[in-house]
Amino acid sequence: MNRAALVRGIQLIVAITLVTFAVMVYRAIALKRADLALGLSTLHPLWLVLAVASALQEGVCGGTRMFVLGRVLCPKLRWRTAVASEFVLMFVAGVTPGQVGAPVAQVATLVEGGMPFEAIATAELLTAFCTTGFFLLSAAALMVLRAGGWLASPGGAGLDALVGLSTVVFGSGLGAIVLCVVHPPVLKRLLSGLAAVFGPPWHVVRVRLARLPMLRRLESARQGVLLDRMLHAVDRVHAGFAVYLRQGRGAVLTAFALTVGFFWARFAVAFLILKGLGLPTTPQHFVCVGPPLVQVIVVQSLLNFALYLSPTPGASGIAEAGSNSIMAPWVPAAYELPYLVLWRIIALFLCMFVGGAYVFRYLGTDVLERRAREAEEAEAKVELGAPAPHGGPDS
């Protein structure tokens, strides 16, 4: 796929996400015009500034997490590159269903910054390990609170099912990461099995795609070369993890602490918006034990599971409906619309806008294509026994 087609695809997905949100807001405004005017008349701008700062730190702390992990295998990785890659990840996560495109976008940005692909793959797996670990600990805490009667949020049965599903999904992911890192042959057999199933149909598709002028290079690609590279990458990633076990344990612990910090700060945005609207931070009825800030963070943790597992781009529809339901004890009906608009823009769209600026900047040049091509050539030379070329921004 050429760069122009990729840009058009991203623009289309962004447009769908924004149009969906705009339609829902427009319909709400048409029905609740007076409520919107009332809510905006009691704004406290300083609290909203703090909400913006709390939301933006997710990209900063998430990028710092990648920086801390990446420096173990790539000492010349720049903090600015790592932070840019995190904002790019957040943008693509928001515009692709299930956030499936996010890791690929971050990898591309780090490649542009000169980070070796095997180092990126290892650091990406470790960030996934930190995020998955956070979700599993959150799910366990929520289950304990629900079982003890210390959490009574709207839609209790549905939330129990959501937390259970999240536990299965993220637990399976964590188990796969650990198993494949500890025993690489398991992952190799899985990749080989997938190649045996999907290889023949992909070969047919590849031959037909090669008839297109922009994809003519696919015709000369050797069958099985992708599998060979992935199997070599498994060995390199396994070796990379050995480095972390010897000298990167502190980096992993720091990365996990940053993971907890940026998620909790994002969840705190809802609390700051309540303050910004002049609303009480104590719920109208019992929701959870703990001070008001902790209660908001707990229910936002529940909502976050739905956002991560959402099949719609930008969690459109699910985010709005889920937020209205879960924040009902704090947000009166007259303030639902102003709260929803502020929360959606600050907590979800703000970092996406920053990441979008990075994405279109990179896609508007030949930088990513050039870096990806250089990385492939260097990898091929290493596999043939030739020394890899030096140079680049961080070499």
C-alpha positions as CSV (number, residue, x, y, z in Angstrom):
1,M,0.0,0.0,0.0
2,N,1.4,3.4,-0.9
3,R,1.6,6.3,1.4
4,A,-1.3,8.2,-0.3
5,A,-3.7,5.2,0.1
6,L,-2.6,4.8,3.8
7,V,-3.3,8.5,4.5
8,R,-6.7,8.3,2.9
9,G,-7.5,5.2,4.9
10,I,-6.6,6.9,8.2
11,Q,-8.5,10.0,7.2
12,L,-11.6,7.9,6.5
13,I,-11.4,6.1,9.9
14,V,-10.9,9.4,11.7
15,A,-13.8,10.9,9.8
16,I,-16.1,8.0,10.8
17,T,-15.1,8.4,14.5
18,L,-15.6,12.1,14.6
19,V,-18.9,12.0,12.7
20,T,-20.2,9.4,15.0
21,F,-19.3,11.5,18.0
22,A,-20.7,14.7,16.3
23,V,-24.0,13.1,15.5
24,M,-24.5,11.9,19.1
25,V,-23.6,15.3,20.5
26,Y,-25.8,17.1,18.0
27,R,-28.8,14.9,18.9
28,A,-28.1,15.5,22.6
29,I,-27.8,19.2,22.1
30,A,-31.1,19.3,20.1
31,L,-32.8,17.7,23.1
32,K,-30.9,19.3,25.9
33,R,-29.9,22.8,24.8
34,A,-30.8,24.3,28.1
35,D,-28.8,21.7,30.0
36,L,-25.7,22.5,28.0
37,A,-26.1,26.2,28.7
38,L,-26.5,25.5,32.4
39,G,-23.5,23.2,32.6
40,L,-21.2,25.5,30.8
41,S,-22.3,28.5,32.9
42,T,-20.7,27.0,36.0
43,L,-17.3,26.2,34.5
44,H,-14.1,26.5,36.6
45,P,-11.4,26.8,33.9
46,L,-8.4,26.0,36.3
47,W,-9.7,22.5,37.0
48,L,-10.1,21.9,33.3
49,V,-6.5,23.0,32.7
50,L,-5.5,20.5,35.3
51,A,-7.6,17.9,33.4
52,V,-5.8,18.6,30.2
53,A,-2.4,18.3,31.8
54,S,-3.5,15.0,33.4
55,A,-4.7,13.7,30.1
56,L,-1.5,14.7,28.2
57,Q,0.8,13.0,30.7
58,E,-0.5,9.6,29.4
59,G,1.5,10.2,26.2
60,V,4.5,11.6,28.1
61,C,4.6,8.9,30.7
62,G,3.9,6.1,28.2
63,G,6.7,7.4,26.0
64,T,9.0,7.6,29.0
65,R,8.1,3.9,29.7
66,M,9.2,3.0,26.2
67,F,12.3,5.1,26.6
68,V,13.3,3.4,29.9
69,L,12.8,-0.1,28.4
70,G,14.3,0.8,25.0
71,R,17.5,2.2,26.4
72,V,18.5,-1.2,27.8
73,L,19.0,-2.6,24.3
74,C,19.4,0.7,22.4
75,P,21.3,3.2,24.6
76,K,21.1,6.0,22.0
77,L,17.3,6.0,21.8
78,R,16.1,9.6,22.3
79,W,13.4,10.4,24.8
80,R,11.7,12.7,22.2
81,T,11.4,9.8,19.8
82,A,10.0,7.5,22.4
83,V,7.3,10.1,23.4
84,A,6.4,10.7,19.8
85,S,6.0,7.0,19.3
86,E,3.5,6.8,22.2
87,F,1.4,9.7,20.9
88,V,1.3,8.0,17.5
89,L,0.3,4.7,19.1
90,M,-2.6,6.5,20.9
91,F,-3.8,8.1,17.7
92,V,-3.9,4.8,15.8
93,A,-5.4,3.0,18.8
94,G,-8.2,5.5,18.8
95,V,-9.0,5.2,15.1
96,T,-8.7,1.4,14.6
97,P,-11.2,-1.2,15.9
98,G,-9.9,-3.0,19.0
99,Q,-6.7,-0.8,18.8
100,V,-5.1,-3.4,16.5
101,G,-3.1,-0.9,14.5
102,A,-1.4,0.8,17.5
103,P,1.7,-1.4,18.0
104,V,2.5,-1.3,14.2
105,A,2.4,2.5,14.2
106,Q,4.6,2.7,17.2
107,V,7.1,0.3,15.7
108,A,7.2,2.4,12.5
109,T,7.9,5.6,14.5
110,L,10.7,4.0,16.5
111,V,12.3,2.6,13.3
112,E,12.2,6.1,11.9
113,G,14.1,7.1,15.1
114,G,16.9,4.6,14.4
115,M,16.0,1.9,16.9
116,P,16.8,-1.7,15.7
117,F,13.7,-3.8,15.0
118,E,14.7,-6.6,17.4
119,A,15.1,-4.1,20.2
120,I,11.7,-2.6,19.4
121,A,10.1,-6.0,19.4
122,T,11.5,-6.8,22.8
123,A,10.5,-3.5,24.3
124,E,7.0,-3.7,22.8
125,L,6.5,-7.1,24.4
126,L,7.6,-5.7,27.7
127,T,5.3,-2.8,27.5
128,A,2.5,-5.2,26.6
129,F,3.6,-7.2,29.7
130,C,3.3,-4.1,31.9
131,T,-0.1,-3.1,30.5
132,T,-1.5,-6.6,30.7
133,G,-0.2,-7.0,34.2
134,F,-1.9,-3.7,35.2
135,F,-5.2,-4.9,33.7
136,L,-5.1,-8.2,35.5
137,L,-4.3,-6.6,38.9
138,S,-7.1,-4.1,38.3
139,A,-9.5,-6.9,37.4
140,A,-8.5,-8.8,40.6
141,A,-9.0,-5.7,42.7
142,L,-12.4,-5.1,41.2
143,M,-13.5,-8.7,41.8
144,V,-12.5,-8.4,45.4
145,L,-14.4,-5.2,45.8
146,R,-17.5,-6.6,44.2
147,A,-17.3,-9.8,46.2
148,G,-16.9,-7.9,49.5
149,G,-19.8,-5.6,48.7
150,W,-17.4,-2.6,48.6
151,L,-18.3,-1.7,45.0
152,A,-21.9,-1.2,43.8
153,S,-21.8,0.4,40.4
154,P,-24.7,0.5,38.0
155,G,-25.1,-2.6,35.8
156,G,-23.4,-4.9,38.3
157,A,-24.1,-8.2,36.5
158,G,-22.9,-6.8,33.2
159,L,-19.8,-5.4,34.8
160,D,-19.0,-8.7,36.4
161,A,-19.2,-10.3,33.0
162,L,-17.0,-7.6,31.5
163,V,-14.3,-8.0,34.1
164,G,-14.4,-11.8,33.7
165,L,-14.0,-11.5,29.9
166,S,-11.2,-9.0,30.4
167,T,-9.5,-11.4,32.8
168,V,-9.6,-14.2,30.2
169,V,-8.4,-11.9,27.3
170,F,-5.6,-10.2,29.1
171,G,-4.6,-13.3,31.1
172,S,-4.3,-15.3,27.9
173,G,-2.1,-12.6,26.4
174,L,0.1,-12.5,29.5
175,G,0.4,-16.3,29.5
176,A,1.3,-16.3,25.8
177,I,4.0,-13.7,26.3
178,V,5.6,-15.5,29.3
179,L,5.4,-18.9,27.7
180,C,6.9,-17.8,24.4
181,V,9.7,-15.8,26.0
182,V,10.6,-18.7,28.4
183,H,10.3,-21.4,25.7
184,P,10.7,-20.0,22.2
185,P,9.9,-23.3,20.4
186,V,6.3,-22.9,21.4
187,L,6.0,-19.7,19.5
188,K,7.9,-21.1,16.6
189,R,5.6,-24.1,16.3
190,L,2.6,-21.7,16.5
191,L,4.0,-19.5,13.7
192,S,4.9,-22.4,11.5
193,G,1.4,-23.9,12.0
194,L,-0.2,-20.5,11.0
195,A,2.1,-20.3,8.0
196,A,1.0,-23.8,6.9
197,V,-2.7,-22.8,7.1
198,F,-2.5,-19.3,5.7
199,G,0.5,-19.5,3.5
200,P,-1.1,-21.1,0.4
201,P,-4.0,-18.7,0.2
202,W,-1.7,-15.8,0.9
203,H,0.5,-16.9,-2.0
204,V,-2.5,-16.8,-4.3
205,V,-3.5,-13.3,-3.0
206,R,0.2,-12.1,-3.3
207,V,0.4,-13.2,-7.0
208,R,-2.8,-11.3,-7.8
209,L,-1.8,-8.2,-5.9
210,A,1.5,-8.2,-7.7
211,R,-0.4,-7.4,-10.9
212,L,-1.0,-3.9,-9.5
213,P,1.8,-1.4,-10.5
214,M,2.2,-0.2,-6.9
215,L,2.6,-3.7,-5.5
216,R,4.8,-5.2,-8.2
217,R,7.6,-5.9,-5.7
218,L,5.5,-8.7,-4.2
219,E,6.0,-10.8,-7.3
220,S,9.7,-11.2,-6.6
221,A,9.3,-12.0,-2.9
222,R,10.4,-15.5,-2.0
223,Q,7.7,-17.7,-0.6
224,G,8.3,-18.3,3.1
225,V,10.7,-15.4,3.6
226,L,8.3,-13.7,6.1
227,L,8.1,-16.9,8.2
228,D,11.9,-17.2,8.2
229,R,12.3,-13.6,9.4
230,M,9.7,-14.1,12.1
231,L,11.4,-17.2,13.3
232,H,14.8,-15.4,13.4
233,A,13.1,-12.5,15.2
234,V,11.8,-14.9,17.9
235,D,15.4,-16.0,18.7
236,R,16.6,-12.4,18.8
237,V,13.7,-11.3,21.1
238,H,14.4,-14.2,23.4
239,A,18.0,-13.1,23.5
240,G,16.9,-9.6,24.2
241,F,14.8,-10.7,27.2
242,A,17.9,-12.4,28.6
243,V,19.6,-9.0,28.7
244,Y,16.7,-7.6,30.7
245,L,17.0,-10.4,33.2
246,R,20.6,-9.6,33.7
247,Q,20.7,-5.8,33.7
248,G,17.2,-4.5,32.9
249,R,15.1,-5.6,35.9
250,G,15.1,-2.1,37.3
251,A,13.9,-0.8,33.9
252,V,11.0,-3.2,33.9
253,L,9.9,-2.2,37.4
254,T,10.1,1.5,36.5
255,A,8.1,0.8,33.4
256,F,5.4,-0.9,35.4
257,A,5.2,2.0,37.9
258,L,4.9,4.4,34.9
259,T,2.1,2.2,33.5
260,V,0.1,2.4,36.8
261,G,0.8,6.1,37.0
262,F,-0.4,7.1,33.6
263,F,-3.5,5.0,33.7
264,W,-4.5,6.4,37.1
265,A,-3.8,9.9,35.9
266,R,-6.1,9.4,32.9
267,F,-8.8,8.0,35.1
268,A,-8.5,11.1,37.4
269,V,-9.5,13.3,34.4
270,A,-13.1,12.5,35.2
271,F,-12.7,13.7,38.7
272,L,-11.1,17.0,37.5
273,I,-14.0,17.5,35.0
274,L,-16.5,17.1,37.9
275,K,-14.6,19.9,39.7
276,G,-14.4,21.9,36.5
277,L,-18.2,21.8,36.2
278,G,-18.7,22.7,39.8
279,L,-20.3,19.4,40.7
280,P,-19.9,17.6,44.0
281,T,-17.3,14.8,43.9
282,T,-19.2,12.8,46.5
283,P,-21.7,10.4,44.7
284,Q,-25.4,10.7,45.3
285,H,-25.4,7.1,46.7
286,F,-22.9,4.5,47.7
287,V,-20.6,3.4,44.9
288,C,-17.3,2.4,46.4
289,V,-15.2,2.6,49.5
290,G,-12.5,5.3,49.8
291,P,-12.2,9.0,49.2
292,P,-14.0,10.6,46.1
293,L,-10.9,10.6,43.9
294,V,-10.3,6.9,44.5
295,Q,-14.0,6.1,43.8
296,V,-13.8,7.8,40.5
297,I,-10.6,6.0,39.6
298,V,-12.2,2.7,40.4
299,V,-15.3,3.2,38.2
300,Q,-13.2,4.6,35.4
301,S,-11.1,1.4,35.6
302,L,-14.3,-0.5,34.9
303,L,-15.1,1.7,31.9
304,N,-11.5,1.3,30.6
305,F,-12.1,-2.4,30.1
306,A,-15.0,-1.7,27.8
307,L,-12.9,0.9,25.9
308,Y,-10.0,-1.5,25.3
309,L,-12.3,-4.3,24.1
310,S,-14.5,-2.1,22.0
311,P,-14.9,-3.3,18.3
312,T,-15.7,0.3,17.1
313,P,-13.1,2.8,16.1
314,G,-12.5,5.3,19.0
315,A,-14.9,3.2,21.0
316,S,-17.6,5.3,19.4
317,G,-21.0,4.7,21.0
318,I,-19.7,2.4,23.7
319,A,-17.6,5.2,25.4
320,E,-20.6,7.6,25.5
321,A,-23.2,5.1,26.7
322,G,-20.8,3.5,29.2
323,S,-19.7,6.9,30.6
324,N,-23.2,8.1,31.1
325,S,-24.2,4.9,32.9
326,I,-21.1,4.6,35.1
327,M,-20.9,8.3,36.1
328,A,-24.6,8.7,36.8
329,P,-24.1,8.8,40.6
330,W,-21.9,11.9,40.2
331,V,-23.4,13.6,37.1
332,P,-27.1,14.9,37.3
333,A,-29.2,14.6,34.2
334,A,-28.8,18.3,33.5
335,Y,-25.0,18.0,33.3
336,E,-24.8,14.7,31.3
337,L,-24.1,16.5,28.0
338,P,-21.5,19.0,29.1
339,Y,-19.7,16.3,31.1
340,L,-19.7,13.9,28.2
341,V,-18.4,16.5,25.7
342,L,-15.6,17.6,28.0
343,W,-14.6,14.0,29.0
344,R,-14.6,12.7,25.4
345,I,-12.5,15.6,24.2
346,I,-10.0,15.8,27.1
347,A,-9.7,12.1,28.1
348,L,-9.9,10.4,24.7
349,F,-9.5,12.9,21.8
350,L,-6.7,15.2,23.1
351,C,-3.8,12.8,22.9
352,M,-5.2,11.4,19.6
353,F,-5.0,14.9,18.1
354,V,-1.4,15.3,19.2
355,G,-0.6,11.8,17.9
356,G,-2.4,12.6,14.6
357,A,-0.1,15.6,14.1
358,Y,2.9,13.2,14.3
359,V,1.3,10.6,12.1
360,F,0.5,12.9,9.2
361,R,3.9,14.6,9.6
362,Y,5.6,11.2,9.1
363,L,3.3,10.0,6.4
364,G,3.7,13.2,4.5
365,T,7.4,12.5,3.9
366,D,9.5,9.6,2.7
367,V,11.1,9.1,6.2
368,L,9.3,6.0,7.3
369,E,9.6,4.3,4.0
370,R,13.3,5.0,3.8
371,R,13.9,3.8,7.4
372,A,11.9,0.6,6.9
373,R,13.8,-0.2,3.7
374,E,17.2,0.4,5.4
375,A,16.2,-1.8,8.3
376,E,15.2,-4.7,6.0
377,E,18.4,-4.4,4.1
378,A,20.5,-4.4,7.2
379,E,18.6,-7.4,8.6
380,A,19.2,-9.3,5.3
381,K,22.9,-8.6,5.4
382,V,23.2,-9.8,9.0
383,E,21.4,-13.0,8.1
384,L,24.0,-13.5,5.3
385,G,26.9,-12.9,7.6
386,A,27.8,-9.4,6.4
387,P,28.2,-6.6,8.9
388,A,25.2,-4.3,9.3
389,P,25.7,-0.7,8.1
390,H,26.1,2.0,10.6
391,G,24.6,5.5,10.6
392,G,21.3,7.1,11.2
393,P,20.1,9.4,13.9
394,D,20.8,7.2,16.9
395,S,23.7,5.1,15.5
